[in-house]
């Protein structure tokens, strides 16, 4: 019986010896910590192993970049609006200046028009007075003398004088004129009452 249990006792003894050795190794750890400060290499290794990375808030960098992008976009939009406002203000100033110049030019042209109208009225009045005097002169002439003069003057003046004379005086002068001049004056007086496109002076002889 004693020989049978001997191997079991040996196994138990070896197990107890291993347990005691392990416990001795665990006891050495606090003893080594209490023994004194570790070397610099050991401290660096421990600090590197135990150091934790700095705490960061997830997404903080992306949010900052987005804020900067939005601020830059707003600033660009404001600059664009300011440039547009300035351009519109410049255009309005140019338009106002052009309108002012246009009004001044219109006023000047109105003054010129009025002055020209006054001059034309004076010329027309003077021409009317001259024509009246001329007609009176020819009326006071003998028909033969008036016809001799009208035969020699230009056709335009002859037409004006004969056309302004009373019918009786004009008839006496036309009857005394040369046949060519009387025919030309008659034709021109007849055609001048028509529109320019309807006038027909083809074959007209003046002398």
TORKOLMI-473639 format. One record per residue: residue number from 1; x, y, z of N, C-alpha, C in turn. Coordinates in nm, 2 decimals, m for minus. Example, Ala and Ser with C-alpha at 12.3 -4.5 7.8 and 13.67 -1.06 7.14 Angstrom:
2
MARLUM   nr    n.px    n.py    n.pz   ca.px   ca.py   ca.pz    c.px    c.py    c.pz
MARLUM    1    1.32   m0.57    0.78    1.23   m0.45    0.78    1.32   m0.33    0.78
MARLUM    2    1.28   m0.22    0.71    1.37   m0.11    0.71    1.29    0.00    0.79
END
This chain:
207
MARLUM   nr    n.px    n.py    n.pz   ca.px   ca.py   ca.pz    c.px    c.py    c.pz
MARLUM    1    0.08   m0.12    0.00    0.00    0.00    0.00    0.09    0.12    0.00
MARLUM    2    0.19    0.13    0.08    0.28    0.25    0.08    0.35    0.27   m0.05
MARLUM    3    0.38    0.17   m0.13    0.45    0.19   m0.26    0.35    0.24   m0.36
MARLUM    4    0.22    0.21   m0.34    0.12    0.27   m0.44    0.11    0.41   m0.43
MARLUM    5    0.10    0.47   m0.31    0.08    0.62   m0.29    0.20    0.70   m0.30
MARLUM    6    0.32    0.64   m0.32    0.44    0.72   m0.32    0.45    0.81   m0.45
MARLUM    7    0.41    0.77   m0.56    0.42    0.86   m0.68    0.32    0.98   m0.66
MARLUM    8    0.20    0.96   m0.60    0.11    1.07   m0.58    0.17    1.17   m0.49
MARLUM    9    0.24    1.12   m0.38    0.30    1.22   m0.29    0.40    1.30   m0.36
MARLUM   10    0.48    1.24   m0.45    0.59    1.31   m0.52    0.52    1.42   m0.61
MARLUM   11    0.41    1.39   m0.67    0.35    1.49   m0.76    0.29    1.61   m0.68
MARLUM   12    0.23    1.58   m0.56    0.18    1.68   m0.48    0.29    1.77   m0.43
MARLUM   13    0.40    1.71   m0.39    0.51    1.79   m0.34    0.57    1.88   m0.45
MARLUM   14    0.58    1.83   m0.57    0.63    1.92   m0.68    0.54    2.03   m0.71
MARLUM   15    0.40    2.01   m0.70    0.31    2.12   m0.73    0.32    2.22   m0.62
MARLUM   16    0.33    2.18   m0.50    0.34    2.28   m0.39    0.47    2.37   m0.41
MARLUM   17    0.58    2.30   m0.45    0.70    2.38   m0.47    0.69    2.48   m0.58
MARLUM   18    0.61    2.45   m0.69    0.59    2.54   m0.80    0.51    2.66   m0.75
MARLUM   19    0.40    2.63   m0.67    0.32    2.74   m0.63    0.39    2.83   m0.54
MARLUM   20    0.48    2.78   m0.45    0.56    2.87   m0.37    0.65    2.95   m0.45
MARLUM   21    0.71    2.90   m0.55    0.80    2.98   m0.64    0.73    3.09   m0.71
MARLUM   22    0.61    3.06   m0.76    0.53    3.17   m0.82    0.50    3.28   m0.73
MARLUM   23    0.46    3.24   m0.60    0.42    3.34   m0.50    0.54    3.43   m0.46
MARLUM   24    0.66    3.36   m0.46    0.78    3.44   m0.43    0.81    3.55   m0.54
MARLUM   25    0.79    3.51   m0.66    0.81    3.61   m0.77    0.71    3.73   m0.76
MARLUM   26    0.58    3.70   m0.73    0.49    3.81   m0.71    0.52    3.90   m0.59
MARLUM   27    0.58    3.84   m0.49    0.62    3.92   m0.38    0.74    4.01   m0.41
MARLUM   28    0.82    3.98   m0.51    0.93    4.06   m0.54    0.89    4.19   m0.61
MARLUM   29    0.78    4.20   m0.68    0.74    4.32   m0.75    0.72    4.44   m0.66
MARLUM   30    0.64    4.43   m0.55    0.63    4.55   m0.46    0.76    4.57   m0.39
MARLUM   31    0.84    4.47   m0.37    0.97    4.49   m0.30    1.06    4.57   m0.39
MARLUM   32    1.06    4.54   m0.52    1.14    4.62   m0.62    1.09    4.76   m0.63
MARLUM   33    0.96    4.79   m0.62    0.91    4.92   m0.63    0.95    5.00   m0.51
MARLUM   34    0.95    4.94   m0.39    0.99    5.01   m0.27    1.14    5.01   m0.25
MARLUM   35    1.22    4.94   m0.33    1.36    4.94   m0.31    1.42    5.07   m0.34
MARLUM   36    1.37    5.15   m0.43    1.43    5.28   m0.47    1.39    5.33   m0.61
MARLUM   37    1.43    5.45   m0.65    1.39    5.50   m0.78    1.46    5.42   m0.89
MARLUM   38    1.38    5.41   m1.00    1.43    5.33   m1.11    1.53    5.42   m1.19
MARLUM   39    1.60    5.36   m1.28    1.69    5.43   m1.37    1.61    5.51   m1.47
MARLUM   40    1.68    5.61   m1.54    1.61    5.70   m1.64    1.56    5.62   m1.75
MARLUM   41    1.63    5.51   m1.80    1.57    5.43   m1.91    1.45    5.36   m1.87
MARLUM   42    1.45    5.31   m1.74    1.33    5.24   m1.70    1.21    5.34   m1.68
MARLUM   43    1.24    5.46   m1.63    1.13    5.56   m1.61    1.08    5.60   m1.75
MARLUM   44    1.17    5.62   m1.85    1.12    5.66   m1.98    1.03    5.55   m2.04
MARLUM   45    1.07    5.42   m2.02    0.99    5.31   m2.07    0.86    5.31   m2.01
MARLUM   46    0.86    5.33   m1.88    0.73    5.32   m1.80    0.64    5.44   m1.84
MARLUM   47    0.70    5.56   m1.85    0.62    5.68   m1.89    0.57    5.66   m2.03
MARLUM   48    0.65    5.61   m2.12    0.60    5.59   m2.26    0.49    5.49   m2.27
MARLUM   49    0.50    5.39   m2.18    0.40    5.29   m2.18    0.27    5.33   m2.12
MARLUM   50    0.29    5.42   m2.02    0.17    5.46   m1.95    0.11    5.59   m2.00
MARLUM   51    0.19    5.66   m2.08    0.14    5.79   m2.13    0.02    5.77   m2.22
MARLUM   52   m0.08    5.85   m2.21   m0.20    5.85   m2.29   m0.20    5.96   m2.40
MARLUM   53   m0.25    5.94   m2.51   m0.26    6.05   m2.61   m0.35    6.16   m2.56
MARLUM   54   m0.32    6.28   m2.61   m0.41    6.40   m2.56   m0.55    6.38   m2.61
MARLUM   55   m0.63    6.42   m2.52   m0.78    6.41   m2.55   m0.82    6.50   m2.65
MARLUM   56   m0.89    6.46   m2.75   m0.94    6.54   m2.86   m1.09    6.51   m2.88
MARLUM   57   m1.16    6.62   m2.92   m1.30    6.61   m2.94   m1.32    6.57   m3.08
MARLUM   58   m1.39    6.46   m3.11   m1.41    6.41   m3.24   m1.49    6.52   m3.33
MARLUM   59   m1.43    6.55   m3.45   m1.50    6.64   m3.54   m1.47    6.79   m3.52
MARLUM   60   m1.39    6.82   m3.42   m1.36    6.96   m3.40   m1.29    7.03   m3.51
MARLUM   61   m1.19    6.96   m3.57   m1.11    7.02   m3.68   m1.20    7.04   m3.80
MARLUM   62   m1.29    6.95   m3.83   m1.38    6.96   m3.95   m1.47    7.08   m3.93
MARLUM   63   m1.52    7.10   m3.80   m1.61    7.21   m3.78   m1.54    7.34   m3.79
MARLUM   64   m1.41    7.35   m3.75   m1.34    7.48   m3.77   m1.32    7.51   m3.92
MARLUM   65   m1.28    7.40   m3.99   m1.26    7.43   m4.14   m1.39    7.47   m4.20
MARLUM   66   m1.51    7.41   m4.17   m1.63    7.45   m4.22   m1.67    7.60   m4.19
MARLUM   67   m1.64    7.63   m4.06   m1.67    7.77   m4.02   m1.59    7.87   m4.10
MARLUM   68   m1.46    7.84   m4.12   m1.37    7.93   m4.20   m1.42    7.94   m4.34
MARLUM   69   m1.46    7.83   m4.40   m1.51    7.83   m4.54   m1.64    7.91   m4.55
MARLUM   70   m1.73    7.90   m4.45   m1.85    7.98   m4.46   m1.82    8.13   m4.44
MARLUM   71   m1.73    8.16   m4.35   m1.69    8.30   m4.33   m1.63    8.36   m4.45
MARLUM   72   m1.54    8.28   m4.52   m1.48    8.33   m4.64   m1.58    8.35   m4.75
MARLUM   73   m1.68    8.26   m4.76   m1.79    8.27   m4.86   m1.87    8.40   m4.84
MARLUM   74   m1.91    8.42   m4.71   m1.98    8.54   m4.68   m1.91    8.67   m4.71
MARLUM   75   m1.78    8.67   m4.68   m1.69    8.79   m4.71   m1.69    8.81   m4.86
MARLUM   76   m1.67    8.70   m4.93   m1.67    8.72   m5.08   m1.80    8.77   m5.13
MARLUM   77   m1.91    8.72   m5.08   m2.04    8.77   m5.13   m2.06    8.91   m5.09
MARLUM   78   m2.02    8.95   m4.97   m2.03    9.09   m4.94   m1.94    9.18   m5.03
MARLUM   79   m1.82    9.14   m5.06   m1.74    9.22   m5.15   m1.80    9.23   m5.29
MARLUM   80   m1.86    9.12   m5.33   m1.93    9.12   m5.47   m2.04    9.22   m5.46
MARLUM   81   m2.13    9.21   m5.36   m2.24    9.31   m5.35   m2.19    9.45   m5.34
MARLUM   82   m2.09    9.47   m5.27   m2.04    9.61   m5.26   m1.99    9.66   m5.39
MARLUM   83   m1.92    9.57   m5.47   m1.87    9.61   m5.60   m1.99    9.64   m5.69
MARLUM   84   m2.10    9.56   m5.68   m2.22    9.58   m5.76   m2.28    9.71   m5.73
MARLUM   85   m2.29    9.74   m5.60   m2.35    9.87   m5.55   m2.27    9.99   m5.61
MARLUM   86   m2.14    9.98   m5.60   m2.06   10.09   m5.65   m2.08   10.10   m5.80
MARLUM   87   m2.08    9.99   m5.87   m2.10   10.00   m6.02   m2.24   10.07   m6.05
MARLUM   88   m2.34   10.03   m5.98   m2.47   10.08   m6.00   m2.47   10.23   m5.97
MARLUM   89   m2.41   10.27   m5.86   m2.40   10.41   m5.82   m2.33   10.49   m5.93
MARLUM   90   m2.22   10.44   m5.99   m2.15   10.50   m6.09   m2.23   10.52   m6.22
MARLUM   91   m2.31   10.41   m6.25   m2.40   10.42   m6.37   m2.51   10.53   m6.35
MARLUM   92   m2.56   10.53   m6.23   m2.66   10.63   m6.20   m2.61   10.77   m6.21
MARLUM   93   m2.48   10.79   m6.16   m2.42   10.92   m6.17   m2.40   10.96   m6.32
MARLUM   94   m2.35   10.86   m6.40   m2.33   10.89   m6.54   m2.46   10.93   m6.61
MARLUM   95   m2.57   10.85   m6.57   m2.70   10.88   m6.64   m2.75   11.01   m6.60
MARLUM   96   m2.74   11.05   m6.47   m2.78   11.18   m6.42   m2.71   11.29   m6.49
MARLUM   97   m2.57   11.27   m6.51   m2.49   11.37   m6.58   m2.54   11.38   m6.73
MARLUM   98   m2.57   11.27   m6.79   m2.61   11.27   m6.93   m2.75   11.34   m6.94
MARLUM   99   m2.84   11.31   m6.85   m2.97   11.38   m6.85   m2.95   11.53   m6.84
MARLUM  100   m2.86   11.57   m6.75   m2.84   11.71   m6.73   m2.79   11.78   m6.85
MARLUM  101   m2.69   11.71   m6.92   m2.64   11.76   m7.04   m2.74   11.76   m7.15
MARLUM  102   m2.83   11.66   m7.16   m2.93   11.65   m7.26   m3.03   11.77   m7.24
MARLUM  103   m3.07   11.79   m7.11   m3.16   11.90   m7.09   m3.10   12.04   m7.13
MARLUM  104   m2.97   12.06   m7.10   m2.91   12.18   m7.14   m2.90   12.19   m7.29
MARLUM  105   m2.87   12.08   m7.36   m2.87   12.09   m7.50   m3.01   12.11   m7.56
MARLUM  106   m3.11   12.05   m7.50   m3.25   12.08   m7.55   m3.28   12.23   m7.53
MARLUM  107   m3.25   12.28   m7.42   m3.27   12.43   m7.39   m3.20   12.51   m7.50
MARLUM  108   m3.08   12.48   m7.52   m3.00   12.56   m7.62   m3.06   12.54   m7.76
MARLUM  109   m3.10   12.42   m7.80   m3.16   12.40   m7.93   m3.30   12.47   m7.94
MARLUM  110   m3.37   12.48   m7.83   m3.50   12.55   m7.83   m3.47   12.70   m7.85
MARLUM  111   m3.37   12.75   m7.79   m3.34   12.89   m7.81   m3.30   12.92   m7.95
MARLUM  112   m3.22   12.83   m8.01   m3.17   12.84   m8.15   m3.29   12.84   m8.24
MARLUM  113   m3.39   12.74   m8.21   m3.51   12.73   m8.30   m3.59   12.85   m8.29
MARLUM  114   m3.61   12.91   m8.17   m3.69   13.03   m8.16   m3.62   13.14   m8.23
MARLUM  115   m3.49   13.15   m8.22   m3.42   13.26   m8.29   m3.43   13.24   m8.44
MARLUM  116   m3.42   13.12   m8.49   m3.43   13.10   m8.64   m3.57   13.13   m8.68
MARLUM  117   m3.67   13.09   m8.60   m3.81   13.12   m8.63   m3.83   13.27   m8.64
MARLUM  118   m3.78   13.34   m8.55   m3.79   13.49   m8.55   m3.73   13.55   m8.68
MARLUM  119   m3.60   13.50   m8.71   m3.54   13.54   m8.84   m3.62   13.51   m8.96
MARLUM  120   m3.67   13.39   m8.96   m3.75   13.35   m9.08   m3.88   13.44   m9.09
MARLUM  121   m3.94   13.47   m8.98   m4.06   13.56   m8.99   m4.02   13.69   m9.04
MARLUM  122   m3.90   13.74   m8.99   m3.86   13.87   m9.04   m3.83   13.87   m9.19
MARLUM  123   m3.76   13.76   m9.24   m3.73   13.74   m9.38   m3.86   13.73   m9.46
MARLUM  124   m3.95   13.65   m9.41   m4.08   13.64   m9.48   m4.15   13.77   m9.49
MARLUM  125   m4.15   13.84   m9.38   m4.22   13.97   m9.38   m4.15   14.07   m9.47
MARLUM  126   m4.01   14.07   m9.47   m3.94   14.15   m9.56   m3.97   14.12   m9.71
MARLUM  127   m3.97   13.98   m9.74   m3.99   13.94   m9.87   m4.13   13.98   m9.92
MARLUM  128   m4.23   13.96   m9.82   m4.37   14.00   m9.86   m4.38   14.15   m9.89
MARLUM  129   m4.30   14.23   m9.81   m4.31   14.37   m9.83   m4.24   14.41   m9.96
MARLUM  130   m4.13   14.34   m9.99   m4.06   14.37  m10.12   m4.14   14.33  m10.23
MARLUM  131   m4.21   14.21  m10.22   m4.29   14.16  m10.33   m4.41   14.26  m10.35
MARLUM  132   m4.46   14.31  m10.25   m4.58   14.40  m10.26   m4.53   14.53  m10.33
MARLUM  133   m4.41   14.58  m10.29   m4.36   14.70  m10.36   m4.33   14.67  m10.51
MARLUM  134   m4.27   14.55  m10.54   m4.24   14.51  m10.67   m4.37   14.50  m10.76
MARLUM  135   m4.47   14.44  m10.70   m4.59   14.42  m10.78   m4.65   14.56  m10.80
MARLUM  136   m4.65   14.65  m10.70   m4.70   14.78  m10.72   m4.63   14.86  m10.83
MARLUM  137   m4.49   14.84  m10.84   m4.41   14.90  m10.94   m4.46   14.86  m11.08
MARLUM  138   m4.47   14.72  m11.10   m4.51   14.67  m11.23   m4.65   14.71  m11.26
MARLUM  139   m4.74   14.72  m11.16   m4.87   14.77  m11.19   m4.88   14.91  m11.24
MARLUM  140   m4.79   14.99  m11.19   m4.79   15.13  m11.23   m4.71   15.16  m11.36
MARLUM  141   m4.65   15.05  m11.42   m4.58   15.06  m11.55   m4.68   15.04  m11.66
MARLUM  142   m4.65   15.08  m11.77   m4.72   15.05  m11.89   m4.70   14.90  m11.92
MARLUM  143   m4.80   14.83  m11.97   m4.78   14.69  m12.00   m4.66   14.66  m12.09
MARLUM  144   m4.64   14.74  m12.19   m4.52   14.72  m12.28   m4.39   14.73  m12.21
MARLUM  145   m4.38   14.83  m12.12   m4.25   14.85  m12.05   m4.23   14.73  m11.95
MARLUM  146   m4.34   14.69  m11.88   m4.33   14.58  m11.78   m4.30   14.45  m11.85
MARLUM  147   m4.36   14.43  m11.97   m4.33   14.31  m12.05   m4.19   14.30  m12.10
MARLUM  148   m4.13   14.42  m12.14   m3.99   14.42  m12.18   m3.90   14.38  m12.07
MARLUM  149   m3.93   14.43  m11.95   m3.84   14.40  m11.84   m3.85   14.25  m11.80
MARLUM  150   m3.98   14.20  m11.80   m4.00   14.06  m11.76   m3.94   13.96  m11.87
MARLUM  151   m3.93   14.01  m11.99   m3.87   13.92  m12.09   m3.72   13.90  m12.06
MARLUM  152   m3.66   14.00  m11.99   m3.51   13.99  m11.97   m3.47   13.94  m11.84
MARLUM  153   m3.55   13.94  m11.74   m3.51   13.90  m11.60   m3.52   13.74  m11.60
MARLUM  154   m3.47   13.69  m11.49   m3.47   13.54  m11.47   m3.61   13.49  m11.46
MARLUM  155   m3.63   13.36  m11.50   m3.76   13.31  m11.50   m3.83   13.30  m11.37
MARLUM  156   m3.75   13.27  m11.26   m3.81   13.26  m11.13   m3.87   13.39  m11.08
MARLUM  157   m3.80   13.50  m11.10   m3.85   13.63  m11.07   m3.97   13.67  m11.15
MARLUM  158   m3.96   13.64  m11.28   m4.08   13.67  m11.37   m4.20   13.59  m11.33
MARLUM  159   m4.19   13.47  m11.29   m4.30   13.39  m11.24   m4.36   13.45  m11.12
MARLUM  160   m4.27   13.49  m11.02   m4.32   13.55  m10.90   m4.40   13.68  m10.92
MARLUM  161   m4.34   13.76  m11.01   m4.41   13.89  m11.03   m4.54   13.87  m11.10
MARLUM  162   m4.54   13.80  m11.21   m4.67   13.78  m11.28   m4.77   13.70  m11.20
MARLUM  163   m4.72   13.61  m11.12   m4.82   13.53  m11.03   m4.87   13.62  m10.92
MARLUM  164   m4.80   13.73  m10.88   m4.85   13.81  m10.77   m4.94   13.93  m10.82
MARLUM  165   m4.93   13.95  m10.95   m5.01   14.06  m11.01   m5.16   14.03  m11.01
MARLUM  166   m5.24   14.13  m11.00   m5.38   14.10  m11.02   m5.41   14.05  m11.16
MARLUM  167   m5.52   13.98  m11.18   m5.54   13.91  m11.31   m5.54   14.00  m11.43
MARLUM  168   m5.60   14.11  m11.41   m5.61   14.21  m11.53   m5.47   14.26  m11.57
MARLUM  169   m5.39   14.30  m11.47   m5.26   14.34  m11.50   m5.17   14.23  m11.55
MARLUM  170   m5.18   14.11  m11.50   m5.10   14.00  m11.54   m5.14   13.97  m11.69
MARLUM  171   m5.27   13.97  m11.72   m5.31   13.94  m11.86   m5.26   14.04  m11.96
MARLUM  172   m5.25   14.17  m11.92   m5.20   14.27  m12.01   m5.05   14.25  m12.04
MARLUM  173   m4.98   14.21  m11.93   m4.83   14.19  m11.94   m4.81   14.06  m12.02
MARLUM  174   m4.88   13.96  m11.99   m4.86   13.83  m12.07   m4.89   13.85  m12.22
MARLUM  175   m4.99   13.93  m12.25   m5.02   13.95  m12.39   m4.92   14.03  m12.46
MARLUM  176   m4.83   14.10  m12.39   m4.73   14.18  m12.45   m4.59   14.11  m12.45
MARLUM  177   m4.58   14.00  m12.37   m4.45   13.93  m12.37   m4.43   13.85  m12.50
MARLUM  178   m4.31   13.81  m12.51   m4.28   13.72  m12.62   m4.35   13.59  m12.60
MARLUM  179   m4.38   13.52  m12.72   m4.46   13.40  m12.71   m4.39   13.29  m12.63
MARLUM  180   m4.25   13.27  m12.64   m4.18   13.17  m12.56   m4.18   13.20  m12.41
MARLUM  181   m4.16   13.33  m12.38   m4.16   13.36  m12.23   m4.30   13.35  m12.17
MARLUM  182   m4.40   13.40  m12.25   m4.54   13.39  m12.20   m4.58   13.24  m12.18
MARLUM  183   m4.54   13.15  m12.27   m4.57   13.01  m12.26   m4.50   12.95  m12.14
MARLUM  184   m4.37   12.98  m12.12   m4.30   12.93  m12.01   m4.36   12.97  m11.87
MARLUM  185   m4.39   13.10  m11.86   m4.45   13.15  m11.74   m4.58   13.08  m11.71
MARLUM  186   m4.66   13.07  m11.81   m4.79   13.01  m11.79   m4.78   12.86  m11.75
MARLUM  187   m4.68   12.79  m11.81   m4.66   12.65  m11.78   m4.61   12.63  m11.63
MARLUM  188   m4.52   12.72  m11.59   m4.46   12.71  m11.46   m4.57   12.74  m11.35
MARLUM  189   m4.65   12.85  m11.38   m4.75   12.88  m11.28   m4.85   12.77  m11.27
MARLUM  190   m4.88   12.70  m11.38   m4.98   12.59  m11.37   m4.92   12.47  m11.30
MARLUM  191   m4.80   12.44  m11.32   m4.74   12.32  m11.26   m4.69   12.34  m11.11
MARLUM  192   m4.67   12.46  m11.07   m4.62   12.48  m10.93   m4.72   12.45  m10.82
MARLUM  193   m4.85   12.45  m10.86   m4.95   12.42  m10.76   m4.96   12.27  m10.74
MARLUM  194   m4.89   12.19  m10.82   m4.90   12.04  m10.81   m4.79   12.00  m10.72
MARLUM  195   m4.80   11.87  m10.68   m4.69   11.81  m10.60   m4.56   11.79  m10.69
MARLUM  196   m4.44   11.80  m10.63   m4.32   11.79  m10.71   m4.32   11.67  m10.80
MARLUM  197   m4.37   11.55  m10.75   m4.36   11.43  m10.83   m4.46   11.44  m10.95
MARLUM  198   m4.56   11.53  m10.94   m4.66   11.54  m11.05   m4.63   11.65  m11.14
MARLUM  199   m4.53   11.73  m11.12   m4.50   11.84  m11.21   m4.44   11.79  m11.34
MARLUM  200   m4.47   11.85  m11.45   m4.42   11.81  m11.58   m4.38   11.94  m11.65
MARLUM  201   m4.24   11.96  m11.65   m4.18   12.07  m11.72   m4.10   12.03  m11.84
MARLUM  202   m4.12   11.91  m11.89   m4.04   11.86  m12.00   m4.07   11.95  m12.12
MARLUM  203   m3.97   11.98  m12.20   m3.98   12.05  m12.32   m4.01   12.20  m12.30
MARLUM  204   m3.98   12.25  m12.18   m4.01   12.39  m12.15   m3.90   12.47  m12.21
MARLUM  205   m3.93   12.57  m12.28   m3.83   12.67  m12.34   m3.85   12.80  m12.27
MARLUM  206   m3.73   12.86  m12.23   m3.73   12.99  m12.16   m3.70   13.10  m12.26
MARLUM  207   m3.64   13.08  m12.37   m3.61   13.18  m12.46   m3.65   13.14  m12.61
END
